[in-house]
């Protein structure tokens, strides 16, 4: 699994992934990758995941001043359940060694994302909030701090 920055030329490949009902439900429509690319920068890496040269996934990460980073992940719907999500999370950790803690918000009913978080060592650090999200965190050294809170904007 390799990660590289998303390029404008990649939008033709990744945008159709957002026609998938599950992807659209949890992340949004075809505009999502282009909006992510427009926001990309040093503290907002937007990365393509490739496996054997094939584009298999997309990661949108936001690094905060406190050294923590949240991210969203999508796997090509035609390539799901092949371990790409797990390998993407592992590659992201290696790609961003300066990040002390990664976190994800998983919406109520998103069993695939919840399972991925748990399989990759994330632990629940909140209960479900009023928007239906439960947050999971993985800390590079030790356990996530308790009580836990989102980074300040």
Buried (B, 14 or more C-beta within 10 A) or exposed (E): BEBEEBEEEBBEBBBBBBEBEEBBEBBBEBEBBBEBBEEBEEEBBBBBBBBEEEBBBBBBBBBBEEEBBBBBBBBBBEBBEEEBBBBBBEBBBEBBEEBBBBBBBBBEEBEBBBEBBEEBBBBBBBEEEEEEBBBBBBBEEEEBEEEBEBBEE
